Amino acid sequence: MSSFDKVVKLACKPKPAPPKAKYLEPIIAATWSEEGAVGDVCKALSPRFREPNAIVVFKALIVLHTMMRSGATDNVLSFLCTHDVLRLRNVSAGNWEGYSAPQNLQHYAIYLDSRIRAYSELKHDAIRVQAENNRDMRNSNVVDDELGINVTKLKAKSERNKTAASAGVSRSKTVTGRKLRIMTVEKGLLRETKAVHRMIDSLVECRFYLDDLEDELTTTALRMLVKDLLILFQAGNEGVINLLEHYFEMSHVDAEAALKIYKHFCKQTEKVVEFLGVARKLQNLLNVSIPNLKHAPVSLASALQEYLDDPNFEQNRVEYKVNKQAVDKGLVKETDARRTKSEDSKPSTASSASAPNAAASSSTANKNVIDFFAAIEEEQPTMFNPATNSPNSAYFQQQQIANPFVQRQMTGNVPLKSGEALAFRIGDALALQQG
C-alpha cells in the first residue's frame, strides 16, 4: 500500500460533493515529482473505478481530470499511456448503489481515455500545447483556479529537483513548434488534426447539461469539459485553416484525406456550437466565460470536392504552386519594376502596352487567389449572433445549400485557369456566409 492510498480514498469518498482541495493538493503535487509518485497515485486511483458506488467512480474521474489539467500533464499522460492501470473504457453506465448516476458518466470516462490514447499517438497533449500558445488569451492560466487549488504554489514546491525543473522549461519550448496553425503536412498536420477532432468527438458526447445541474459533481465535470473544449476546438480549427490554406498544394492522396477532415469538421462544428451554446447560458453557474469563437468557413465542401475530382488535378496543382511562388517573388520584384518603369522616358505603343496590361491582370488574378487563402484566418465567421446571443443562423442556413458556388464572370480580364476560378468561387461562398 502506497502513501497515496489514504488521500485518494478520502478524495473519492462517497459523498455527493466535489473532492476537497486539501486532498487534491498532495495528489497534484505528486504529478510534478519524478520519483514515480504519479504512478503510485494512478495505482491508488485504479480501484476507485471498480467501486459499485457511482459517486466514488464519478469523483475518481474528476480527480483524474484535475490531474490532467492542473498537474504535470506530460507526467500523468505518459505514465497512463504506457500502463493501462485505470481501464477507463470498462467504466459502466449501468445501475449503481445508492445514487442515480448521470447518463454521461461513461462518456466522461471515454473522453478522458481518448486524451490518453491521443497522447500515446502524438507524444504530447494537444490541450496543453494549445494552452501554452494562448497566453494572450489567458487560456494557459485557467487551470490555476481548478477546485480552489493553488497550482502555482504546488509547482514551486515541486521544483526541489532542479533537473526536473529545467526539463519542464525545455518541454515548453518544444511544444511551441507543434502548434497546428504552422505545422506542415510533412510534419503530421493531417494526423494531428484528426487526433484533436477525435477528442472533440468524445467530449461533446459528455452532455452533462442534460443531467441534474444542482449536483455539484455534475457542474464540476461540466466546467472542466467546457474549458477543455474551448482550447481543443481552437486547436482543431487552426488545423483546418492550415489545411484549407495549403489544400491546392497537396498531393491527391493528402487532399482527399484533408477533404474528409474538413467534412467531419463541418459536422462537428454544429455539435460544438450546440454544446457551447448551452454552456453560454450557464456561464454564471459554471463560472466560465464563453467567448464568441470564430471558426473556419463550413461551406466549401462542394468546391473542394469539385477540385479533387477534376481530371486535370495534377496540372492544376502544379499551376497553383507556380502561381503562388510567382506571387511571393512578385512582392519583391514589383517595386523594382516600378522603379525601372519610372526611369524609362520612352513612350510605349498601344500594342506593346496591351501585353503588360494582360500580364498585370493575370498577376492580379493569381495574387487574389493566394490572398483569399491567406485571409481565411482573419475572415472566420463567429459561432454566435452578438445581437441575440444565440447560434449564428447564417451557419445553419449555409448547411442547407447544396451547391452555393456560382462561376464568377471575369469580363474584360484574362480568362482564369480552373484552379484559380475555383478559388474565386470559394471566395464567393465565404462572402455569402459573411453576409
BASE-687234 format. One line per field, with one value per residue (C-alpha): x, y, z; residue in one letter. Coordinates in pm, whole numbers, m for minus. Example, Ala and Ser with C-alpha at 12.3 -4.5 7.8 and 13.67 -1.06 7.14 Angstrom:
! BASE-687234
east = (1230,1367)
north = (m450,m106)
up = (780,714)
type = (A,S)
//
This chain:
! BASE-687234
east = (0,144,131,m130,m393,m539,m552,m701,m963,m1053,m1073,m1315,m1524,m1896,m2021,m2204,m1964,m1651,m1317,m1176,m868,m683,m700,m630,m323,m92,m220,m144,194,283,239,531,763,1000,1035,749,485,248,245,159,m130,m268,m240,m421,m689,m744,m961,m1193,m1311,m1428,m1636,m2011,m2085,m2126,m2022,m1684,m1638,m1753,m1517,m1231,m1290,m1293,m967,m808,m933,m794,m458,m451,m550,m375,m91,214,16,306,397,38,m41,296,251,m110,m41,226,46,m319,m396,m722,m910,m1144,m1335,m1463,m1649,m2013,m2323,m2543,m2716,m2524,m2575,m2722,m2701,m2872,m2571,m2553,m2627,m2298,m2068,m1947,m1896,m1683,m1459,m1430,m1328,m1052,m940,m930,m684,m459,m478,m409,m101,18,m14,118,360,217,m116,m297,m474,m150,25,m255,m287,82,39,m258,m105,m253,m599,m520,m622,m293,m380,m733,m606,m475,m815,m944,m1136,m957,m613,m315,m126,147,231,234,468,703,716,787,1092,1325,1464,1639,1688,1315,1250,1492,1333,996,1129,1274,941,757,988,950,571,552,679,398,117,m129,m154,203,253,324,164,504,535,198,m69,m332,m264,m263,m573,m762,m643,m775,m1108,m1140,m1101,m1364,m1599,m1564,m1601,m1923,m2089,m2049,m2379,m2378,m2603,m2886,m2827,m2905,m2732,m2795,m2549,m2209,m2025,m2209,m2134,m1770,m1721,m1909,m1697,m1371,m1512,m1616,m1268,m1114,m1348,m1266,m899,m948,m1181,m935,m659,m876,m995,m639,m553,m843,m746,m394,m535,m751,m464,m247,m518,m429,m63,m132,m96,m421,m390,m331,m604,m852,m763,m783,m1131,m1252,m1115,m1286,m1624,m1600,m1510,m1825,m2049,m1851,m1875,m2253,m2224,m1967,m2195,m2478,m2257,m2110,m2449,m2585,m2268,m2307,m2647,m2492,m2197,m2297,m2348,m2024,m1825,m1674,m1682,m1775,m1624,m1781,m1534,m1451,m1421,m1321,m1594,m1815,m1950,m1656,m1704,m1864,m1597,m1315,m1468,m1500,m1132,m1040,m1247,m1106,m930,m664,m594,m218,m189,m400,m186,137,m9,m124,217,389,147,195,571,534,317,562,851,642,612,983,1006,708,893,1196,975,803,1138,1266,949,971,1326,1222,1121,1041,669,502,289,m69,27,322,112,m152,90,192,m175,m267,26,m70,m430,m315,m75,m356,m582,m311,m242,m612,m623,m334,m466,m800,m643,m404,m702,m913,m799,m888,m1232,m1366,m1738,m1837,m2039,m2298,m2500,m2386,m2735,m2929,m2650,m2779,m2606,m2542,m2831,m2608,m2413,m2717,m2862,m2539,m2557,m2885,m2741,m2634,m2403,m2382,m2093,m2159,m1896,m1764,m1783,m1444,m1534,m1259,m982,m760,m959,m882,m747,m969,m784,m793,m1162,m1245,m1060,m1264,m1582,m1474,m1424,m1781,m1911,m1719,m1866,m2217,m2156,m2008,m2313)
north = (0,335,657,791,525,712,1057,915,729,1049,1244,986,916,852,1199,1393,1688,1769,1645,1890,2093,1961,1612,1717,1929,1640,1442,1726,1789,1424,1460,1704,1461,1247,983,766,930,978,602,547,793,625,281,407,558,241,51,351,294,m56,53,m25,328,579,873,713,645,995,1158,938,1065,1424,1362,1219,1508,1755,1577,1620,1986,2113,1868,1784,1679,1510,1304,1191,1103,946,707,622,558,303,150,60,56,254,74,367,205,m52,213,112,324,67,68,184,150,443,703,799,814,1077,936,1075,911,652,918,1112,810,757,1120,1100,774,947,1201,919,748,1074,1131,781,864,1222,1213,1542,1672,1892,2090,2172,2265,2499,2649,2732,2919,3120,3332,3643,3485,3364,3009,2879,3006,2869,2558,2762,2800,2444,2339,2604,2453,2689,2519,2784,2724,2347,2378,2597,2337,2065,2241,2098,1884,2136,1882,1823,2196,2255,1967,2139,2458,2263,2088,2419,2543,2218,2209,2564,2434,2182,2434,2315,2662,2643,2267,2127,1822,1655,1704,1539,1809,1562,1307,1555,1739,1408,1323,1655,1601,1255,1408,1671,1396,1221,1542,1668,1337,1431,1619,1679,1978,1726,1584,1734,2073,2106,1821,1976,1682,1731,2104,2046,1795,2016,2318,2137,1992,2336,2472,2178,2223,2592,2507,2185,2349,2632,2379,2179,2495,2616,2279,2306,2661,2538,2255,2493,2732,2453,2239,2330,2240,1888,1561,1388,1143,1419,1640,1352,1299,1674,1691,1411,1600,1919,1749,1598,1939,2091,1836,1857,2235,2211,1990,2224,2522,2336,2240,2587,2747,2569,2647,3012,3016,2854,3093,3215,2863,2730,3048,3015,3294,3160,3380,3414,3183,3209,2907,2822,2859,2549,2594,2489,2112,2110,2331,2137,1810,1952,2043,1696,1524,1737,1510,1781,1773,1736,2009,2244,2169,2245,2567,2679,2616,2804,3095,3102,3114,3387,3595,3551,3663,3934,4123,4199,4238,4473,4755,4714,4707,5032,5199,5084,5198,5546,5583,5484,5802,5637,5634,5295,5196,5071,4719,4699,4831,4562,4283,4432,4503,4142,4023,4259,4135,3774,3861,4032,3730,3496,3723,3735,3355,3344,3634,3459,3157,3375,3572,3274,3311,3681,3633,3347,3360,3361,3095,3322,3619,3910,4064,3754,3560,3252,3025,3215,3145,3202,2889,2661,2817,2754,2385,2353,2487,2201,2400,2775,2831,3035,3085,3439,3620,3780,4000,4220,4022,3734,3406,3228,2876,2616,2616,2995,3011,2757,2959,3264,3059,2957,3325,3392,3127,3282,3622,3471,3329,3654,3845)
up = (0,m108,90,m156,m95,200,39,m284,m85,101,m225,m364,m55,m126,m51,m328,m323,m525,m386,m134,m218,89,m61,m418,m345,m244,m542,m783,m621,m675,m1050,m1061,m887,m1092,m825,m951,m732,m1026,m1076,m711,m738,m1051,m895,m585,m809,m1011,m758,m729,m1088,m997,m700,m710,m586,m871,m653,m593,m965,m1062,m812,m932,m1286,m1159,m971,m1285,m1498,m1243,m1255,m1632,m1616,m1305,m1263,m1472,m1778,m1954,m1648,m1595,m1955,m2033,m1740,m1827,m2195,m2102,m1802,m1856,m1484,m1495,m1777,m1825,m2109,m1861,m1662,m1688,m1729,m1555,m1218,m916,m545,m355,m629,m952,m1182,m1458,m1801,m1926,m1672,m1923,m2192,m1944,m1890,m2266,m2319,m2060,m2217,m2558,m2418,m2301,m2640,m2823,m2607,m2690,m3061,m3064,m2767,m2637,m2509,m2762,m2489,m2309,m2634,m2741,m2392,m2381,m2710,m2583,m2309,m2466,m2430,m2076,m2168,m2034,m1687,m1647,m1471,m1177,m1015,m1062,m748,m544,m597,m599,m880,m898,m534,m583,m880,m677,m401,m655,m801,m541,m818,m1046,m1320,m1344,m1349,m1635,m1827,m1791,m1947,m2238,m2292,m2310,m2583,m2774,m2787,m2922,m3255,m3277,m3300,m3564,m3719,m3852,m3884,m4230,m4390,m4392,m4015,m3943,m3985,m4111,m3839,m3552,m3671,m3684,m3333,m3200,m3374,m3217,m2872,m2953,m3072,m2736,m2538,m2698,m2609,m2240,m2223,m1851,m1909,m1957,m1608,m1269,m1266,m894,m845,m767,m919,m1248,m1265,m1169,m1451,m1698,m1603,m1680,m2002,m2127,m2058,m2243,m2538,m2577,m2622,m2820,m3070,m3124,m3192,m3433,m3605,m3659,m3807,m4054,m4151,m4218,m4432,m4635,m4698,m4837,m4997,m5356,m5294,m5163,m5348,m5444,m5154,m4899,m5048,m5026,m4660,m4596,m4751,m4524,m4225,m4343,m4395,m4049,m3907,m4061,m3889,m3567,m3555,m3536,m3226,m3071,m3133,m2958,m2661,m2614,m2678,m2370,m2173,m2270,m2100,m1791,m1762,m1417,m1285,m1432,m1368,m1715,m1971,m2315,m2589,m2932,m3103,m3470,m3693,m4048,m4314,m4332,m4685,m4902,m4927,m5275,m5428,m5266,m5388,m5740,m5741,m5615,m5888,m6170,m6425,m6455,m6081,m6108,m6371,m6158,m5855,m6040,m6183,m5840,m5684,m5967,m5932,m5557,m5593,m5855,m5625,m5338,m5559,m5721,m5396,m5422,m5799,m5824,m5651,m5877,m6187,m6094,m6033,m6372,m6548,m6397,m6528,m6879,m7065,m7400,m7495,m7536,m7836,m7796,m7899,m7662,m7375,m7414,m7320,m6982,m6909,m6975,m6766,m6485,m6499,m6479,m6197,m6007,m6052,m5924,m5629,m5540,m5532,m5288,m5083,m5030,m4866,m4668,m4536,m4425,m4064,m4047,m4209,m3999,m3910,m3543,m3363,m3202,m3318,m3095,m3101,m2990,m2814,m3000,m3253,m3574,m3813,m4114,m4021,m4019,m4334,m4519,m4435,m4626,m4952,m5177,m5402,m5338,m5577,m5891,m6160,m6147,m6482,m6531,m6829,m6962,m6793,m6892,m6850,m6527,m6514,m6348,m6016,m5995,m6089,m5821,m5559,m5657,m5625,m5277,m5207,m5323,m5084,m4799,m4884,m4880,m4535,m4409,m4534)
type = (M,S,S,F,D,K,V,V,K,L,A,C,K,P,K,P,A,P,P,K,A,K,Y,L,E,P,I,I,A,A,T,W,S,E,E,G,A,V,G,D,V,C,K,A,L,S,P,R,F,R,E,P,N,A,I,V,V,F,K,A,L,I,V,L,H,T,M,M,R,S,G,A,T,D,N,V,L,S,F,L,C,T,H,D,V,L,R,L,R,N,V,S,A,G,N,W,E,G,Y,S,A,P,Q,N,L,Q,H,Y,A,I,Y,L,D,S,R,I,R,A,Y,S,E,L,K,H,D,A,I,R,V,Q,A,E,N,N,R,D,M,R,N,S,N,V,V,D,D,E,L,G,I,N,V,T,K,L,K,A,K,S,E,R,N,K,T,A,A,S,A,G,V,S,R,S,K,T,V,T,G,R,K,L,R,I,M,T,V,E,K,G,L,L,R,E,T,K,A,V,H,R,M,I,D,S,L,V,E,C,R,F,Y,L,D,D,L,E,D,E,L,T,T,T,A,L,R,M,L,V,K,D,L,L,I,L,F,Q,A,G,N,E,G,V,I,N,L,L,E,H,Y,F,E,M,S,H,V,D,A,E,A,A,L,K,I,Y,K,H,F,C,K,Q,T,E,K,V,V,E,F,L,G,V,A,R,K,L,Q,N,L,L,N,V,S,I,P,N,L,K,H,A,P,V,S,L,A,S,A,L,Q,E,Y,L,D,D,P,N,F,E,Q,N,R,V,E,Y,K,V,N,K,Q,A,V,D,K,G,L,V,K,E,T,D,A,R,R,T,K,S,E,D,S,K,P,S,T,A,S,S,A,S,A,P,N,A,A,A,S,S,S,T,A,N,K,N,V,I,D,F,F,A,A,I,E,E,E,Q,P,T,M,F,N,P,A,T,N,S,P,N,S,A,Y,F,Q,Q,Q,Q,I,A,N,P,F,V,Q,R,Q,M,T,G,N,V,P,L,K,S,G,E,A,L,A,F,R,I,G,D,A,L,A,L,Q,Q,G)
//
